Amino acid sequence: FYLTFQENQVKPRRQNSEHQNTIDEKWFKRLHELTEFKDREGHCRVPVNFKPNPSFGNWVRTQREQYKHMNEGKKSSLTQNRRQVLE
């Protein structure tokens, strides 16, 4: 996936569930890390074993997997809104 958005245009969804807000905040924090990585490296190909932050590399891998599942019509934890942000 590619990042073609202005980061300041993306805001976490507000929902009634405090738990869901926490999940959204964590997701958008990772998205911010991906934006910084892209700005620094010029691409979004974060290695799974990214030495400075291995959990970030795993998060990117998971987003790619979920994006692929969604495109194949399989069950995916990725929402349409998040998919649009990642495209």
Summary of the structure (lengths in Angstrom):
residues: 87
radius of gyration: 13.0
end to end distance: 5.4
largest distance: 37.0
contacts: 187
relative contact order: 0.15
helix: 60%
strand: 0%
